[in-house]
Amino acid sequence: MPRYMDPENRRLYRVVITKTVSANVYRPERTYTFAEGPYTTAGQAQRRLSYHQESAERSQGSPYYEYTVDGRIEGADVAWKPLL
């Protein structure tokens, strides 16, 4: 899905999430790391991280898919240049 980005915006953000899924009868404990973004403000990235943390809280007590989330927000200064 395309995102609107201000052409003058030189700073972009992403969320890096580390998800640890607890062991259960079917599988051992496992850890995944993935990134989401880009976002044009740190607030957008923070909301996405909060979403994942709240989902992890709701998973507590599930016998099939209980997990925890640790994450961080990263920023990058972008230098746009024409490609064509």
Order of alpha helices (4+ residues) and beta strands (2+ residues): beta-beta-alpha-beta
